[in-house]
């Protein structure tokens, strides 16, 4: 990726249950989508 360019992204927020959530981030490069980040949240 070069400075000043844009990339298509897809963000997915999944509710697993009342105490667990997952946030996924997907980038698209050259027509191929790849998962680049996952954050798992757990209620304390």
mmCIF entry with sequence, helices, sheets and N, C-alpha, C, O atoms, coordinates in Angstrom:
data_MODEL
# 
_entry.id   MODEL 
# 
_entity.id                         1 
_entity.type                       polymer 
_entity.pdbx_number_of_molecules   1 
# 
_entity_poly.entity_id                      1 
_entity_poly.type                           'polypeptide(L)' 
_entity_poly.nstd_linkage                   no 
_entity_poly.nstd_monomer                   no 
_entity_poly.pdbx_seq_one_letter_code       
;(UNK)(UNK)(UNK)(UNK)(UNK)(UNK)(UNK)(UNK)(UNK)(UNK)(UNK)(UNK)(UNK)(UNK)(UNK)(UNK)
(UNK)(UNK)(UNK)(UNK)(UNK)(UNK)(UNK)(UNK)(UNK)(UNK)(UNK)(UNK)(UNK)(UNK)(UNK)(UNK)
(UNK)(UNK)(UNK)(UNK)(UNK)(UNK)(UNK)(UNK)(UNK)(UNK)(UNK)(UNK)
;
_entity_poly.pdbx_seq_one_letter_code_can   XXXXXXXXXXXXXXXXXXXXXXXXXXXXXXXXXXXXXXXXXXXX 
_entity_poly.pdbx_strand_id                 A 
# 
loop_
_entity_poly_seq.entity_id 
_entity_poly_seq.num 
_entity_poly_seq.mon_id 
_entity_poly_seq.hetero 
1 1  UNK n 
1 2  UNK n 
1 3  UNK n 
1 4  UNK n 
1 5  UNK n 
1 6  UNK n 
1 7  UNK n 
1 8  UNK n 
1 9  UNK n 
1 10 UNK n 
1 11 UNK n 
1 12 UNK n 
1 13 UNK n 
1 14 UNK n 
1 15 UNK n 
1 16 UNK n 
1 17 UNK n 
1 18 UNK n 
1 19 UNK n 
1 20 UNK n 
1 21 UNK n 
1 22 UNK n 
1 23 UNK n 
1 24 UNK n 
1 25 UNK n 
1 26 UNK n 
1 27 UNK n 
1 28 UNK n 
1 29 UNK n 
1 30 UNK n 
1 31 UNK n 
1 32 UNK n 
1 33 UNK n 
1 34 UNK n 
1 35 UNK n 
1 36 UNK n 
1 37 UNK n 
1 38 UNK n 
1 39 UNK n 
1 40 UNK n 
1 41 UNK n 
1 42 UNK n 
1 43 UNK n 
1 44 UNK n 
# 
_struct_asym.id          A 
_struct_asym.entity_id   1 
# 
_struct_sheet.id               AA1 
_struct_sheet.type             ? 
_struct_sheet.number_strands   3 
_struct_sheet.details          ? 
# 
loop_
_struct_sheet_order.sheet_id 
_struct_sheet_order.range_id_1 
_struct_sheet_order.range_id_2 
_struct_sheet_order.offset 
_struct_sheet_order.sense 
AA1 1 2 ? anti-parallel 
AA1 2 3 ? anti-parallel 
# 
loop_
_struct_sheet_range.sheet_id 
_struct_sheet_range.id 
_struct_sheet_range.beg_label_comp_id 
_struct_sheet_range.beg_label_asym_id 
_struct_sheet_range.beg_label_seq_id 
_struct_sheet_range.pdbx_beg_PDB_ins_code 
_struct_sheet_range.end_label_comp_id 
_struct_sheet_range.end_label_asym_id 
_struct_sheet_range.end_label_seq_id 
_struct_sheet_range.pdbx_end_PDB_ins_code 
_struct_sheet_range.beg_auth_comp_id 
_struct_sheet_range.beg_auth_asym_id 
_struct_sheet_range.beg_auth_seq_id 
_struct_sheet_range.end_auth_comp_id 
_struct_sheet_range.end_auth_asym_id 
_struct_sheet_range.end_auth_seq_id 
AA1 1 UNK A 8  ? UNK A 17 ? UNK A 8  UNK A 17 
AA1 2 UNK A 20 ? UNK A 29 ? UNK A 20 UNK A 29 
AA1 3 UNK A 32 ? UNK A 42 ? UNK A 32 UNK A 42 
# 
loop_
_atom_site.group_PDB 
_atom_site.id 
_atom_site.type_symbol 
_atom_site.label_atom_id 
_atom_site.label_alt_id 
_atom_site.label_comp_id 
_atom_site.label_asym_id 
_atom_site.label_entity_id 
_atom_site.label_seq_id 
_atom_site.pdbx_PDB_ins_code 
_atom_site.Cartn_x 
_atom_site.Cartn_y 
_atom_site.Cartn_z 
_atom_site.occupancy 
_atom_site.B_iso_or_equiv 
_atom_site.pdbx_formal_charge 
_atom_site.auth_seq_id 
_atom_site.auth_comp_id 
_atom_site.auth_asym_id 
_atom_site.auth_atom_id 
_atom_site.pdbx_PDB_model_num 
ATOM 1   N N  . UNK A 1 1  ? 0.835   -1.173  0.000  1.00 0.00 ? 1  UNK A N  1 
ATOM 2   C CA . UNK A 1 1  ? 0.000   0.000   0.000  1.00 0.00 ? 1  UNK A CA 1 
ATOM 3   C C  . UNK A 1 1  ? 0.883   1.241   0.000  1.00 0.00 ? 1  UNK A C  1 
ATOM 4   O O  . UNK A 1 1  ? 1.896   1.295   0.698  1.00 0.00 ? 1  UNK A O  1 
ATOM 5   N N  . UNK A 1 2  ? 0.496   2.220   -0.776 1.00 0.00 ? 2  UNK A N  1 
ATOM 6   C CA . UNK A 1 2  ? 1.272   3.446   -0.907 1.00 0.00 ? 2  UNK A CA 1 
ATOM 7   C C  . UNK A 1 2  ? 0.531   4.600   -0.247 1.00 0.00 ? 2  UNK A C  1 
ATOM 8   O O  . UNK A 1 2  ? -0.700  4.600   -0.212 1.00 0.00 ? 2  UNK A O  1 
ATOM 9   N N  . UNK A 1 3  ? 1.262   5.586   0.279  1.00 0.00 ? 3  UNK A N  1 
ATOM 10  C CA . UNK A 1 3  ? 0.602   6.744   0.872  1.00 0.00 ? 3  UNK A CA 1 
ATOM 11  C C  . UNK A 1 3  ? -0.312  7.437   -0.139 1.00 0.00 ? 3  UNK A C  1 
ATOM 12  O O  . UNK A 1 3  ? 0.046   7.590   -1.307 1.00 0.00 ? 3  UNK A O  1 
ATOM 13  N N  . UNK A 1 4  ? -1.483  7.851   0.314  1.00 0.00 ? 4  UNK A N  1 
ATOM 14  C CA . UNK A 1 4  ? -2.421  8.563   -0.538 1.00 0.00 ? 4  UNK A CA 1 
ATOM 15  C C  . UNK A 1 4  ? -3.348  7.669   -1.349 1.00 0.00 ? 4  UNK A C  1 
ATOM 16  O O  . UNK A 1 4  ? -4.205  8.176   -2.073 1.00 0.00 ? 4  UNK A O  1 
ATOM 17  N N  . UNK A 1 5  ? -3.198  6.346   -1.245 1.00 0.00 ? 5  UNK A N  1 
ATOM 18  C CA . UNK A 1 5  ? -4.092  5.435   -1.966 1.00 0.00 ? 5  UNK A CA 1 
ATOM 19  C C  . UNK A 1 5  ? -5.185  4.952   -1.025 1.00 0.00 ? 5  UNK A C  1 
ATOM 20  O O  . UNK A 1 5  ? -5.041  5.020   0.195  1.00 0.00 ? 5  UNK A O  1 
ATOM 21  N N  . UNK A 1 6  ? -6.270  4.467   -1.596 1.00 0.00 ? 6  UNK A N  1 
ATOM 22  C CA . UNK A 1 6  ? -7.361  3.953   -0.767 1.00 0.00 ? 6  UNK A CA 1 
ATOM 23  C C  . UNK A 1 6  ? -7.509  2.455   -0.991 1.00 0.00 ? 6  UNK A C  1 
ATOM 24  O O  . UNK A 1 6  ? -7.118  1.924   -2.031 1.00 0.00 ? 6  UNK A O  1 
ATOM 25  N N  . UNK A 1 7  ? -8.073  1.794   -0.009 1.00 0.00 ? 7  UNK A N  1 
ATOM 26  C CA . UNK A 1 7  ? -8.272  0.351   -0.047 1.00 0.00 ? 7  UNK A CA 1 
ATOM 27  C C  . UNK A 1 7  ? -9.687  0.049   0.414  1.00 0.00 ? 7  UNK A C  1 
ATOM 28  O O  . UNK A 1 7  ? -10.170 0.640   1.379  1.00 0.00 ? 7  UNK A O  1 
ATOM 29  N N  . UNK A 1 8  ? -10.354 -0.874  -0.277 1.00 0.00 ? 8  UNK A N  1 
ATOM 30  C CA . UNK A 1 8  ? -11.675 -1.296  0.162  1.00 0.00 ? 8  UNK A CA 1 
ATOM 31  C C  . UNK A 1 8  ? -11.517 -2.167  1.402  1.00 0.00 ? 8  UNK A C  1 
ATOM 32  O O  . UNK A 1 8  ? -10.645 -3.034  1.465  1.00 0.00 ? 8  UNK A O  1 
ATOM 33  N N  . UNK A 1 9  ? -12.383 -1.919  2.394  1.00 0.00 ? 9  UNK A N  1 
ATOM 34  C CA . UNK A 1 9  ? -12.363 -2.715  3.616  1.00 0.00 ? 9  UNK A CA 1 
ATOM 35  C C  . UNK A 1 9  ? -13.778 -3.171  3.931  1.00 0.00 ? 9  UNK A C  1 
ATOM 36  O O  . UNK A 1 9  ? -14.759 -2.575  3.486  1.00 0.00 ? 9  UNK A O  1 
ATOM 37  N N  . UNK A 1 10 ? -13.856 -4.234  4.703  1.00 0.00 ? 10 UNK A N  1 
ATOM 38  C CA . UNK A 1 10 ? -15.138 -4.732  5.203  1.00 0.00 ? 10 UNK A CA 1 
ATOM 39  C C  . UNK A 1 10 ? -14.963 -4.975  6.690  1.00 0.00 ? 10 UNK A C  1 
ATOM 40  O O  . UNK A 1 10 ? -14.011 -5.632  7.112  1.00 0.00 ? 10 UNK A O  1 
ATOM 41  N N  . UNK A 1 11 ? -15.883 -4.443  7.484  1.00 0.00 ? 11 UNK A N  1 
ATOM 42  C CA . UNK A 1 11 ? -15.833 -4.598  8.934  1.00 0.00 ? 11 UNK A CA 1 
ATOM 43  C C  . UNK A 1 11 ? -17.016 -5.459  9.360  1.00 0.00 ? 11 UNK A C  1 
ATOM 44  O O  . UNK A 1 11 ? -18.155 -5.219  8.959  1.00 0.00 ? 11 UNK A O  1 
ATOM 45  N N  . UNK A 1 12 ? -16.725 -6.470  10.181 1.00 0.00 ? 12 UNK A N  1 
ATOM 46  C CA . UNK A 1 12 ? -17.764 -7.374  10.649 1.00 0.00 ? 12 UNK A CA 1 
ATOM 47  C C  . UNK A 1 12 ? -17.745 -7.376  12.175 1.00 0.00 ? 12 UNK A C  1 
ATOM 48  O O  . UNK A 1 12 ? -16.703 -7.611  12.786 1.00 0.00 ? 12 UNK A O  1 
ATOM 49  N N  . UNK A 1 13 ? -18.893 -7.114  12.785 1.00 0.00 ? 13 UNK A N  1 
ATOM 50  C CA . UNK A 1 13 ? -19.035 -7.145  14.236 1.00 0.00 ? 13 UNK A CA 1 
ATOM 51  C C  . UNK A 1 13 ? -19.980 -8.286  14.567 1.00 0.00 ? 13 UNK A C  1 
ATOM 52  O O  . UNK A 1 13 ? -21.158 -8.242  14.213 1.00 0.00 ? 13 UNK A O  1 
ATOM 53  N N  . UNK A 1 14 ? -19.467 -9.317  15.252 1.00 0.00 ? 14 UNK A N  1 
ATOM 54  C CA . UNK A 1 14 ? -20.260 -10.508 15.579 1.00 0.00 ? 14 UNK A CA 1 
ATOM 55  C C  . UNK A 1 14 ? -20.541 -10.553 17.066 1.00 0.00 ? 14 UNK A C  1 
ATOM 56  O O  . UNK A 1 14 ? -19.638 -10.381 17.885 1.00 0.00 ? 14 UNK A O  1 
ATOM 57  N N  . UNK A 1 15 ? -21.788 -10.785 17.409 1.00 0.00 ? 15 UNK A N  1 
ATOM 58  C CA . UNK A 1 15 ? -22.176 -10.987 18.800 1.00 0.00 ? 15 UNK A CA 1 
ATOM 59  C C  . UNK A 1 15 ? -22.236 -12.494 19.012 1.00 0.00 ? 15 UNK A C  1 
ATOM 60  O O  . UNK A 1 15 ? -23.103 -13.177 18.466 1.00 0.00 ? 15 UNK A O  1 
ATOM 61  N N  . UNK A 1 16 ? -21.301 -13.004 19.814 1.00 0.00 ? 16 UNK A N  1 
ATOM 62  C CA . UNK A 1 16 ? -21.237 -14.446 20.073 1.00 0.00 ? 16 UNK A CA 1 
ATOM 63  C C  . UNK A 1 16 ? -22.292 -14.825 21.109 1.00 0.00 ? 16 UNK A C  1 
ATOM 64  O O  . UNK A 1 16 ? -23.062 -15.763 20.908 1.00 0.00 ? 16 UNK A O  1 
ATOM 65  N N  . UNK A 1 17 ? -22.319 -14.096 22.204 1.00 0.00 ? 17 UNK A N  1 
ATOM 66  C CA . UNK A 1 17 ? -23.345 -14.229 23.235 1.00 0.00 ? 17 UNK A CA 1 
ATOM 67  C C  . UNK A 1 17 ? -23.353 -12.920 24.021 1.00 0.00 ? 17 UNK A C  1 
ATOM 68  O O  . UNK A 1 17 ? -22.695 -11.960 23.619 1.00 0.00 ? 17 UNK A O  1 
ATOM 69  N N  . UNK A 1 18 ? -24.077 -12.866 25.122 1.00 0.00 ? 18 UNK A N  1 
ATOM 70  C CA . UNK A 1 18 ? -24.201 -11.612 25.879 1.00 0.00 ? 18 UNK A CA 1 
ATOM 71  C C  . UNK A 1 18 ? -22.872 -11.106 26.433 1.00 0.00 ? 18 UNK A C  1 
ATOM 72  O O  . UNK A 1 18 ? -22.750 -9.922  26.747 1.00 0.00 ? 18 UNK A O  1 
ATOM 73  N N  . UNK A 1 19 ? -21.881 -11.976 26.558 1.00 0.00 ? 19 UNK A N  1 
ATOM 74  C CA . UNK A 1 19 ? -20.616 -11.593 27.166 1.00 0.00 ? 19 UNK A CA 1 
ATOM 75  C C  . UNK A 1 19 ? -19.425 -11.592 26.202 1.00 0.00 ? 19 UNK A C  1 
ATOM 76  O O  . UNK A 1 19 ? -18.319 -11.240 26.609 1.00 0.00 ? 19 UNK A O  1 
ATOM 77  N N  . UNK A 1 20 ? -19.620 -11.971 24.949 1.00 0.00 ? 20 UNK A N  1 
ATOM 78  C CA . UNK A 1 20 ? -18.515 -12.084 23.998 1.00 0.00 ? 20 UNK A CA 1 
ATOM 79  C C  . UNK A 1 20 ? -18.891 -11.483 22.644 1.00 0.00 ? 20 UNK A C  1 
ATOM 80  O O  . UNK A 1 20 ? -19.958 -11.756 22.094 1.00 0.00 ? 20 UNK A O  1 
ATOM 81  N N  . UNK A 1 21 ? -17.981 -10.659 22.128 1.00 0.00 ? 21 UNK A N  1 
ATOM 82  C CA . UNK A 1 21 ? -18.158 -10.012 20.832 1.00 0.00 ? 21 UNK A CA 1 
ATOM 83  C C  . UNK A 1 21 ? -16.854 -10.140 20.053 1.00 0.00 ? 21 UNK A C  1 
ATOM 84  O O  . UNK A 1 21 ? -15.780 -10.213 20.650 1.00 0.00 ? 21 UNK A O  1 
ATOM 85  N N  . UNK A 1 22 ? -16.940 -10.169 18.726 1.00 0.00 ? 22 UNK A N  1 
ATOM 86  C CA . UNK A 1 22 ? -15.743 -10.268 17.886 1.00 0.00 ? 22 UNK A CA 1 
ATOM 87  C C  . UNK A 1 22 ? -15.856 -9.228  16.775 1.00 0.00 ? 22 UNK A C  1 
ATOM 88  O O  . UNK A 1 22 ? -16.896 -9.105  16.129 1.00 0.00 ? 22 UNK A O  1 
ATOM 89  N N  . UNK A 1 23 ? -14.774 -8.482  16.561 1.00 0.00 ? 23 UNK A N  1 
ATOM 90  C CA . UNK A 1 23 ? -14.689 -7.498  15.492 1.00 0.00 ? 23 UNK A CA 1 
ATOM 91  C C  . UNK A 1 23 ? -13.631 -7.955  14.498 1.00 0.00 ? 23 UNK A C  1 
ATOM 92  O O  . UNK A 1 23 ? -12.467 -8.122  14.862 1.00 0.00 ? 23 UNK A O  1 
ATOM 93  N N  . UNK A 1 24 ? -14.032 -8.160  13.236 1.00 0.00 ? 24 UNK A N  1 
ATOM 94  C CA . UNK A 1 24 ? -13.114 -8.595  12.182 1.00 0.00 ? 24 UNK A CA 1 
ATOM 95  C C  . UNK A 1 24 ? -12.950 -7.478  11.162 1.00 0.00 ? 24 UNK A C  1 
ATOM 96  O O  . UNK A 1 24 ? -13.895 -6.741  10.883 1.00 0.00 ? 24 UNK A O  1 
ATOM 97  N N  . UNK A 1 25 ? -11.752 -7.354  10.607 1.00 0.00 ? 25 UNK A N  1 
ATOM 98  C CA . UNK A 1 25 ? -11.442 -6.342  9.598  1.00 0.00 ? 25 UNK A CA 1 
ATOM 99  C C  . UNK A 1 25 ? -10.840 -7.053  8.393  1.00 0.00 ? 25 UNK A C  1 
ATOM 100 O O  . UNK A 1 25 ? -9.889  -7.821  8.536  1.00 0.00 ? 25 UNK A O  1 
ATOM 101 N N  . UNK A 1 26 ? -11.389 -6.802  7.203  1.00 0.00 ? 26 UNK A N  1 
ATOM 102 C CA . UNK A 1 26 ? -10.922 -7.421  5.965  1.00 0.00 ? 26 UNK A CA 1 
ATOM 103 C C  . UNK A 1 26 ? -10.492 -6.329  4.993  1.00 0.00 ? 26 UNK A C  1 
ATOM 104 O O  . UNK A 1 26 ? -11.225 -5.363  4.784  1.00 0.00 ? 26 UNK A O  1 
ATOM 105 N N  . UNK A 1 27 ? -9.301  -6.475  4.393  1.00 0.00 ? 27 UNK A N  1 
ATOM 106 C CA . UNK A 1 27 ? -8.799  -5.571  3.363  1.00 0.00 ? 27 UNK A CA 1 
ATOM 107 C C  . UNK A 1 27 ? -8.886  -6.273  2.019  1.00 0.00 ? 27 UNK A C  1 
ATOM 108 O O  . UNK A 1 27 ? -8.760  -7.495  1.942  1.00 0.00 ? 27 UNK A O  1 
ATOM 109 N N  . UNK A 1 28 ? -9.103  -5.495  0.953  1.00 0.00 ? 28 UNK A N  1 
ATOM 110 C CA . UNK A 1 28 ? -9.122  -6.041  -0.403 1.00 0.00 ? 28 UNK A CA 1 
ATOM 111 C C  . UNK A 1 28 ? -7.962  -5.457  -1.188 1.00 0.00 ? 28 UNK A C  1 
ATOM 112 O O  . UNK A 1 28 ? -7.861  -4.239  -1.338 1.00 0.00 ? 28 UNK A O  1 
ATOM 113 N N  . UNK A 1 29 ? -7.090  -6.314  -1.688 1.00 0.00 ? 29 UNK A N  1 
ATOM 114 C CA . UNK A 1 29 ? -5.938  -5.922  -2.508 1.00 0.00 ? 29 UNK A CA 1 
ATOM 115 C C  . UNK A 1 29 ? -5.951  -6.763  -3.774 1.00 0.00 ? 29 UNK A C  1 
ATOM 116 O O  . UNK A 1 29 ? -6.040  -7.988  -3.700 1.00 0.00 ? 29 UNK A O  1 
ATOM 117 N N  . UNK A 1 30 ? -5.865  -6.131  -4.918 1.00 0.00 ? 30 UNK A N  1 
ATOM 118 C CA . UNK A 1 30 ? -5.834  -6.822  -6.208 1.00 0.00 ? 30 UNK A CA 1 
ATOM 119 C C  . UNK A 1 30 ? -7.010  -7.786  -6.369 1.00 0.00 ? 30 UNK A C  1 
ATOM 120 O O  . UNK A 1 30 ? -6.865  -8.852  -6.968 1.00 0.00 ? 30 UNK A O  1 
ATOM 121 N N  . UNK A 1 31 ? -8.178  -7.410  -5.834 1.00 0.00 ? 31 UNK A N  1 
ATOM 122 C CA . UNK A 1 31 ? -9.378  -8.228  -5.955 1.00 0.00 ? 31 UNK A CA 1 
ATOM 123 C C  . UNK A 1 31 ? -9.479  -9.372  -4.969 1.00 0.00 ? 31 UNK A C  1 
ATOM 124 O O  . UNK A 1 31 ? -10.466 -10.108 -4.986 1.00 0.00 ? 31 UNK A O  1 
ATOM 125 N N  . UNK A 1 32 ? -8.488  -9.544  -4.110 1.00 0.00 ? 32 UNK A N  1 
ATOM 126 C CA . UNK A 1 32 ? -8.497  -10.619 -3.115 1.00 0.00 ? 32 UNK A CA 1 
ATOM 127 C C  . UNK A 1 32 ? -8.718  -10.042 -1.725 1.00 0.00 ? 32 UNK A C  1 
ATOM 128 O O  . UNK A 1 32 ? -8.024  -9.116  -1.306 1.00 0.00 ? 32 UNK A O  1 
ATOM 129 N N  . UNK A 1 33 ? -9.692  -10.599 -1.020 1.00 0.00 ? 33 UNK A N  1 
ATOM 130 C CA . UNK A 1 33 ? -9.985  -10.138 0.333  1.00 0.00 ? 33 UNK A CA 1 
ATOM 131 C C  . UNK A 1 33 ? -9.204  -10.977 1.339  1.00 0.00 ? 33 UNK A C  1 
ATOM 132 O O  . UNK A 1 33 ? -9.123  -12.199 1.216  1.00 0.00 ? 33 UNK A O  1 
ATOM 133 N N  . UNK A 1 34 ? -8.631  -10.301 2.340  1.00 0.00 ? 34 UNK A N  1 
ATOM 134 C CA . UNK A 1 34 ? -7.870  -11.001 3.374  1.00 0.00 ? 34 UNK A CA 1 
ATOM 135 C C  . UNK A 1 34 ? -8.230  -10.423 4.740  1.00 0.00 ? 34 UNK A C  1 
ATOM 136 O O  . UNK A 1 34 ? -8.354  -9.209  4.899  1.00 0.00 ? 34 UNK A O  1 
ATOM 137 N N  . UNK A 1 35 ? -8.393  -11.291 5.703  1.00 0.00 ? 35 UNK A N  1 
ATOM 138 C CA . UNK A 1 35 ? -8.649  -10.863 7.072  1.00 0.00 ? 35 UNK A CA 1 
ATOM 139 C C  . UNK A 1 35 ? -7.343  -10.334 7.649  1.00 0.00 ? 35 UNK A C  1 
ATOM 140 O O  . UNK A 1 35 ? -6.338  -11.045 7.686  1.00 0.00 ? 35 UNK A O  1 
ATOM 141 N N  . UNK A 1 36 ? -7.363  -9.075  8.100  1.00 0.00 ? 36 UNK A N  1 
ATOM 142 C CA . UNK A 1 36 ? -6.132  -8.458  8.576  1.00 0.00 ? 36 UNK A CA 1 
ATOM 143 C C  . UNK A 1 36 ? -6.152  -8.152  10.067 1.00 0.00 ? 36 UNK A C  1 
ATOM 144 O O  . UNK A 1 36 ? -5.119  -7.813  10.645 1.00 0.00 ? 36 UNK A O  1 
ATOM 145 N N  . UNK A 1 37 ? -7.323  -8.270  10.698 1.00 0.00 ? 37 UNK A N  1 
ATOM 146 C CA . UNK A 1 37 ? -7.382  -7.978  12.128 1.00 0.00 ? 37 UNK A CA 1 
ATOM 147 C C  . UNK A 1 37 ? -8.594  -8.667  12.737 1.00 0.00 ? 37 UNK A C  1 
ATOM 148 O O  . UNK A 1 37 ? -9.642  -8.781  12.102 1.00 0.00 ? 37 UNK A O  1 
ATOM 149 N N  . UNK A 1 38 ? -8.439  -9.125  13.975 1.00 0.00 ? 38 UNK A N  1 
ATOM 150 C CA . UNK A 1 38 ? -9.553  -9.666  14.750 1.00 0.00 ? 38 UNK A CA 1 
ATOM 151 C C  . UNK A 1 38 ? -9.372  -9.224  16.192 1.00 0.00 ? 38 UNK A C  1 
ATOM 152 O O  . UNK A 1 38 ? -8.305  -9.405  16.779 1.00 0.00 ? 38 UNK A O  1 
ATOM 153 N N  . UNK A 1 39 ? -10.425 -8.643  16.758 1.00 0.00 ? 39 UNK A N  1 
ATOM 154 C CA . UNK A 1 39 ? -10.403 -8.251  18.165 1.00 0.00 ? 39 UNK A CA 1 
ATOM 155 C C  . UNK A 1 39 ? -11.541 -8.986  18.852 1.00 0.00 ? 39 UNK A C  1 
ATOM 156 O O  . UNK A 1 39 ? -12.685 -8.939  18.399 1.00 0.00 ? 39 UNK A O  1 
ATOM 157 N N  . UNK A 1 40 ? -11.222 -9.664  19.947 1.00 0.00 ? 40 UNK A N  1 
ATOM 158 C CA . UNK A 1 40 ? -12.233 -10.391 20.719 1.00 0.00 ? 40 UNK A CA 1 
ATOM 159 C C  . UNK A 1 40 ? -12.469 -9.648  22.023 1.00 0.00 ? 40 UNK A C  1 
ATOM 160 O O  . UNK A 1 40 ? -11.535 -9.382  22.779 1.00 0.00 ? 40 UNK A O  1 
ATOM 161 N N  . UNK A 1 41 ? -13.715 -9.322  22.273 1.00 0.00 ? 41 UNK A N  1 
ATOM 162 C CA . UNK A 1 41 ? -14.099 -8.610  23.488 1.00 0.00 ? 41 UNK A CA 1 
ATOM 163 C C  . UNK A 1 41 ? -14.810 -9.564  24.429 1.00 0.00 ? 41 UNK A C  1 
ATOM 164 O O  . UNK A 1 41 ? -15.642 -10.364 24.000 1.00 0.00 ? 41 UNK A O  1 
ATOM 165 N N  . UNK A 1 42 ? -14.480 -9.480  25.725 1.00 0.00 ? 42 UNK A N  1 
ATOM 166 C CA . UNK A 1 42 ? -15.116 -10.284 26.753 1.00 0.00 ? 42 UNK A CA 1 
ATOM 167 C C  . UNK A 1 42 ? -15.510 -9.376  27.909 1.00 0.00 ? 42 UNK A C  1 
ATOM 168 O O  . UNK A 1 42 ? -14.703 -8.600  28.420 1.00 0.00 ? 42 UNK A O  1 
ATOM 169 N N  . UNK A 1 43 ? -16.771 -9.496  28.307 1.00 0.00 ? 43 UNK A N  1 
ATOM 170 C CA . UNK A 1 43 ? -17.261 -8.687  29.425 1.00 0.00 ? 43 UNK A CA 1 
ATOM 171 C C  . UNK A 1 43 ? -16.574 -9.145  30.716 1.00 0.00 ? 43 UNK A C  1 
ATOM 172 O O  . UNK A 1 43 ? -16.441 -10.342 30.970 1.00 0.00 ? 43 UNK A O  1 
ATOM 173 N N  . UNK A 1 44 ? -16.143 -8.177  31.522 1.00 0.00 ? 44 UNK A N  1 
ATOM 174 C CA . UNK A 1 44 ? -15.504 -8.512  32.789 1.00 0.00 ? 44 UNK A CA 1 
ATOM 175 C C  . UNK A 1 44 ? -16.500 -8.856  33.840 1.00 0.00 ? 44 UNK A C  1 
ATOM 176 O O  . UNK A 1 44 ? -16.124 -9.163  34.971 1.00 0.00 ? 44 UNK A O  1 
# 
